[in-house]
Amino acid sequence: MLSTSWVLGEPKPLPTATATWAVQLYVIVVGSVGVFGLLLFVLRRWTASATSYQTVLSPPATIILAALLLGEPVSRGLVLGAAVVMAGVYVGVISHWHLPRGARPAGSSE
C-alpha cells in the first residue's frame, strides 16, 4: 500500500525509460478509454444483460489467445475454470429453464 511505503520511507522514482511511458500511455488511452468506448458501442446494439456477459467470457478468450499467440501453457485448472464459466453462460443466457412458463421466448421448446 502506498501509505505503508510512505511510512517506511521507500523511494518512489518515476520511470525513466521511454518504452515504459509509452506502455503506460497505451494502457490508459487504449486499454481504458478505448475499451470503455467499445463497451458503450456494444451496449447501444445489445441488451445490458447480453453485454454484461463479455466480462465473464473475457478470461476464457484470453486463455485461448495466450496459448495460441504466446505459447502459454494451459493447465487443468484453467480448463476447468473456463468450463464452469461456459456452463454459467449457458444457464444464464442460452437455456430458458430458469424462466417461468409465461416468460419463455416464443418458439422455444418446453
N, C-alpha and C positions, 0 to 999 in steps of 0.2 A: 504494500500500500504506500501511496505517496507520502502520507503523513508520517509513517514509520521511517521512511527514507529520510525525511527532513530531520526527524528527531535524532537519527543515528549519524547525521551529517554526511551521508553518502554523496559523492559527486554526481551531478546530473548534466553531463556535457551534451550539447546538441550534436547531431551527426554532421560530419564534415564531407562525406562522400556525396558527389552529385547524384550517383545512382540511387542512394538512399532517399534523397529528397524527391527524385523522380518517381520512385515507387510509392512514397507517401502521397504525392500529388495524384497519381493514378488511382490509388485506393480511395482517396477522398472523392475525387471527381467521378470516376467511372464506377467504382465499387459501391459508393453510397448514393450519390445524387443520380447517376445514370440508372442504377438498378431500381431506385425508387420511382424514377420516371417510367421505366418499363412496367413496373408493378401497377402504376396508375393507368397506363395504356391498356394492360390486360383487364384491369378492373372495369374499365368502360365497356368492354366487349363480353365479359363473362360475369356470372353472378359472384357475389362476395364469397360464398361457400366454395365454389369451384376454384376461385383464385387463391383461397387460403391453403388449398392442398399443395400448392407449389412449394410451401415451406417444408412439408413432410416428404416430398418427392425429391428435393434437392440432395439430401445425403446419399440415397442410392445412385442417383445420376452422377454425383461426384466420385463415388467409389468406382463406377464403371469407367468414367473418363480418366481417373488417376491410373487405373490398371492399364488401359489402352494407350494413353499418351505418355505416361511417365514410368510404366513398368512397376508400379507399386504392387506389393503383394496383397492378395485378397484372403483374409483369414476366415475361418468358420464363423467367428463372432460377427464379422461384418455381413456375411451372407445371411446368418440367422436374423440379425437386426433388420436387414433390408426386407427379408421375408415377412417379418412382423409388421413393418411399415406398409408393405404392399397389401397384406391382409386387412389392415386397418383402413386403408384407402378403399379397398373393395367393399368392406362393410359400410363405410361412411358415404361412398359416392355411387358405386355401381349397383350393389344389391338394394333391394327395396323391402327386405323382410322386416326391417325395424320400423317401417311406416305403418300407421293404422290403415285398415282396409280402404276407407274412403279417400285416403291421401295418395294412394298408389297412382303413378302416372298411367295415362291411357295407353292401352296396348301392351302393358306389362303382364307377364304370366303369373298366375297365382299358385 
